Amino acid sequence: MFLFGFASGLPFLLVAGTLAYWLREGGMELRDITMIASAGMAYSFKFLWAPLVDRWRLPLLGRLGQRRGWLLLAMVAVMAGLLGMAAVGTGPLALFIALTLLVAFSGATLDIAVDAYRVEIAPANAQGALVATYSLGYRIALIVTGALALVLADHVAWPMVYRAMAACMLLPIVACLLAREPDVVRVRAQNWAQGLREGVVEPFADFFRRFGGKVALAILMFILAMKISDQALIGGIIGPFYLDQGFSKTEIAAVTKVYGIWIGIAGAFLGGVAVARWGVQWPLFVAIVLGAASNLLYLALIGADGDLTRLTIVISGENLAQGFLGTVAVAYMSALVNQRYTATQYALFSSLIMLPGKLLGFFSGWIVEVTEGYAVYFVITAVVAAPALLLFFWLKPRVRLGEDAAAGAQSDAGP
């Protein structure tokens, strides 16, 4: 699970934040950078093909089994896409964008396969350890593709950096070949109509049956809104912002990609403690407020002219809030899932939670250019959290989360 977590985390920044540095140094306009670096939006739509990953056994990889077949295919596709990006460079832009989308789509597919593998490989009482191990691997991948990639880019060309990142996928591929397939007996549909209903229709129908139409829609809207402030800074805007404030790539790597990652882990730990002590709901409210407010810290970096003290303070507050919100949001979404449809329902929730911020990030370069500065954009990313706070108070008396859900366990929830 550590290596599978590493594999899941590997492509995430390479089609978003880290990619933006490469594009910026190539002289590309900011609005074009943020649009291309929004390829990670594929993660926001992975629920669309999650039923396929959940149900269809790949013919050519059948000997590996349902889960390992998809794992291997996705890993190889990510590796091939990264090597392709390195080979063509940013010159033939259309082909480069197509390869970037391939990496993003394959990375999202890998997320689906790993989540399904994790749920099926061990009983519920072992899931906590599996998630922790997976998360550690994922965070290490973020350090490699964030900090290490930026440091390498100060000494070698970007295509060489991406080749090195592609090579990092070799160990997870070996792990996939050596891992065992989960011992799960799947009931095969007798025909396409039954398979379509069980794999695609029922996961969504079950969610609306359990909560009722109005409340279910409100929950989906709440999930859409709860991390918009956080996700709006992950895409292509933040890298050029750091460079424009006079920081070198090595300084950015050290503070934001190494120090910041560990601060994020501390925030995630605090989120876990808060959920265990007070349940999911009120920690989630506090997390949304802190996540939005922390974006305003970036206003203090405007005109920083390479001041590392200011950068460290801002990253400390922002990453602590981000880690706290991440843990509590996962606990909330896990409490909404019916284990019969774990992969598809959780893919839906984890996709929706990323979508609005990615959309805002898509237009971030345009907003910065039109307003002639970064300040307005950072204020917007904080203000857009307001609908989530309103929905929180509307949903709180209408959605009950039990003590098991409060502890982050996956269980059924009722209206």
Number of C-alpha atoms within 10 A of each C-alpha: 24 20 22 29 26 25 29 33 26 29 31 25 24 25 27 27 24 23 26 28 23 22 21 18 11 11 9 13 13 21 19 18 25 30 22 22 30 28 25 28 25 22 25 22 19 25 25 13 15 24 23 15 23 21 19 14 18 18 10 8 14 13 11 20 16 23 27 26 22 24 29 21 16 25 27 18 20 29 24 18 24 25 21 22 22 21 14 14 15 17 9 9 12 10 15 20 17 15 22 27 21 22 30 27 23 26 28 29 26 28 23 29 25 23 21 21 21 20 18 18 17 13 9 12 9 12 17 12 11 19 17 14 17 23 20 19 22 23 23 20 25 24 25 22 27 25 25 19 27 26 19 17 19 12 9 12 12 22 20 16 20 25 18 17 22 22 13 18 21 15 13 22 22 12 15 21 14 11 12 13 17 17 9 9 6 8 8 11 14 8 8 9 10 13 17 15 13 17 21 21 13 17 23 14 13 16 21 15 13 16 19 13 13 9 17 18 14 16 21 14 16 21 25 21 24 32 27 28 31 26 20 28 21 21 31 35 29 23 22 20 17 22 17 15 16 15 18 15 19 18 18 24 22 19 19 23 23 20 18 23 24 19 21 25 21 17 24 22 16 19 27 24 17 20 24 17 12 13 23 28 22 15 23 25 18 15 24 31 20 20 29 27 20 24 27 20 20 21 16 13 20 15 11 17 14 18 13 16 10 16 22 17 15 21 23 23 21 25 26 26 29 28 26 28 30 23 25 31 25 16 25 23 22 25 25 26 24 20 16 11 20 20 26 30 25 24 25 22 22 23 22 24 24 25 24 23 26 30 18 23 29 25 19 27 24 18 19 18 13 11 11 10 14 20 16 14 25 23 18 17 25 22 16 19 21 15 14 21 18 11 17 20 12 15 17 12 9 12 17 15 21 17 16 15 24 24 23 24 22 21 17 17 18 15 14
